[in-house]
Every structure is written in C-alpha cells, then in structure tokens.
Amino acid sequence: MDKYEMLAEKINMLEFHQKLLLEVVDHPSKKFTRLIIESGLSESEVNHFYSICDKLSKKLEEQKAEGYVYFHPLFDELSISMPDKLDIGQTIKACLSQNLYKSLFQEFEKVIEPS
C-alpha cells in the first residue's frame, strides 16, 4: 500500500468516525457506536460485524425453533469472526444497551455471565 492509499484509508476512517460521533453526540446512550469509535474500527469492519450478527441471529432463531437451548457454538463463531479490536464482553453489553440483535446478545450474555 503506497502513501496515498494509506492517506485515503485514514481519511475514510475519519469521515466514518465523524459521522458516528455526531450520532453519539445526539444519543449518548449509543454504547456500541461509541465502542466502534474507541476501538478504531473501519466501516468495512463494522459492516462485517453486522453481517456476522445477521447470520448468527438467523441461525439462533432456526435453532430455537428446533428446540435448541445451548448456543455456545454460535458464541464461539462470533468470537472467532469478530474484529480483534473488540472485546467480546464489552461488545455484548454495548449491543444490548443499544438494543442491537437483542435476542442474540441476550443468549451470549448468558454464556459470559452464567446465572
């Protein structure tokens, strides 16, 4: 990657984070949005994370319909696939507080904090 490509990538990241910052200013309760900025995730990393969550949410609903009650394999799939910059525990809590993929992250919360 040459200097100009690196510079363009940094500018894209700054523009993305600036857009997210405006959301956080208007809605300080957006914990996951704040986590994206603090972790320095790019827009493509965030889109990848959302696509993983979409896929896992569908799998969760299918498995629940089939009577599954144990979702560790889905949790493992998320933890392997998510960006390295994110902590799984912080991510679960932030997504729950922002009501993102609520059903999915409620199940994952049980995995990290068994009752």
C-alpha positions in Angstrom: 0.0 0.0 0.0 1.5 3.3 -1.0 1.3 6.6 0.9 -1.7 7.9 -1.0 -3.7 4.7 -0.4 -2.8 4.9 3.3 -3.8 8.5 3.5 -7.1 7.8 1.7 -7.8 5.0 4.1 -7.2 7.2 7.1 -9.4 10.0 5.6 -12.2 7.4 5.0 -11.9 6.2 8.6 -12.0 9.8 10.0 -15.1 10.6 7.9 -16.8 7.4 9.2 -15.9 8.2 12.8 -17.0 11.8 12.4 -20.4 10.6 11.2 -20.6 8.2 14.2 -19.5 10.9 16.6 -22.5 13.0 15.5 -24.8 10.1 16.4 -23.2 9.7 19.8 -23.5 13.5 20.5 -27.2 13.3 19.7 -27.7 10.0 21.5 -25.1 9.4 24.3 -26.7 6.1 25.1 -25.3 4.5 21.9 -22.7 2.4 23.6 -21.9 0.2 20.6 -21.4 3.2 18.4 -19.0 4.7 20.9 -17.2 1.4 21.2 -16.7 1.4 17.4 -15.0 4.8 17.6 -12.9 3.9 20.7 -11.7 0.7 19.1 -10.8 2.4 15.8 -12.9 0.1 13.6 -13.2 0.9 10.0 -16.6 1.0 8.2 -15.8 -2.3 6.5 -15.0 -4.0 9.8 -18.3 -2.7 11.2 -20.3 -3.9 8.2 -18.6 -7.3 8.5 -19.5 -7.5 12.2 -23.2 -6.6 11.3 -23.3 -9.3 8.6 -21.9 -11.9 11.1 -24.6 -10.8 13.6 -27.3 -11.1 10.9 -26.2 -14.6 10.0 -26.0 -15.7 13.7 -29.4 -14.2 14.5 -31.0 -16.2 11.8 -29.2 -19.4 13.0 -30.3 -18.6 16.6 -33.9 -18.3 15.5 -33.7 -21.5 13.5 -32.1 -23.4 16.4 -34.6 -22.1 18.9 -37.4 -23.2 16.6 -35.8 -26.7 16.5 -35.7 -26.8 20.3 -32.1 -26.0 20.9 -31.2 -24.4 24.3 -27.4 -24.4 24.1 -25.9 -21.7 22.0 -22.2 -21.9 22.8 -21.3 -22.8 19.2 -22.9 -19.6 17.9 -21.0 -17.6 20.6 -17.7 -19.3 19.5 -18.5 -18.4 15.9 -18.9 -14.8 16.8 -15.8 -14.6 19.0 -13.7 -16.1 16.2 -15.2 -13.9 13.4 -15.5 -10.5 15.1 -12.7 -7.9 14.7 -9.8 -8.4 17.0 -10.1 -4.8 18.2 -13.3 -5.6 20.0 -13.6 -7.3 23.4 -16.4 -9.9 23.4 -17.8 -8.9 26.8 -17.8 -5.2 26.1 -19.4 -5.8 22.7 -22.2 -7.9 24.1 -23.0 -5.3 26.8 -22.8 -2.4 24.4 -25.0 -4.1 21.8 -27.6 -4.9 24.4 -27.6 -1.4 25.8 -28.2 -0.2 22.2 -30.8 -2.9 21.5 -28.8 -4.4 18.6 -29.5 -8.0 17.9 -31.2 -8.2 21.3 -32.2 -11.9 21.2 -28.8 -12.9 20.0 -26.8 -10.9 22.6 -29.1 -11.9 25.4 -28.2 -15.5 24.8 -24.5 -14.6 24.5 -24.7 -12.7 27.8 -25.7 -16.0 29.5 -22.6 -17.6 28.1 -20.2 -14.9 29.5 -22.2 -14.4 32.8 -23.8 -17.8 33.6 -26.5 -17.4 36.3 
